[in-house]
């Protein structure tokens, strides 16, 4: 909810970029929070519609994932700070 974004100093987003239509809307909310002064941290494990523009990678992890859901046993997850 965009109206609530001004109330937070820190906004965390994780595993958001599954759908082409929704990803830009989620990104816009995070950008609004950042524009209002919030620290925005986003975690992503290589999702198709994830947009790294304007983000600085601050951490990276290899995580186990369900093979039957993901088709692989692990994914590289990265944590970014909106810059």
Secondary structure as UniProt FT lines:
FT   HELIX           2..7
FT   STRAND          10..14
FT   HELIX           20..35
FT   TURN            36..37
FT   STRAND          39..44
FT   TURN            48..49
FT   TURN            53..54
FT   STRAND          55..64
FT   HELIX           67..70
FT   STRAND          74..82
//
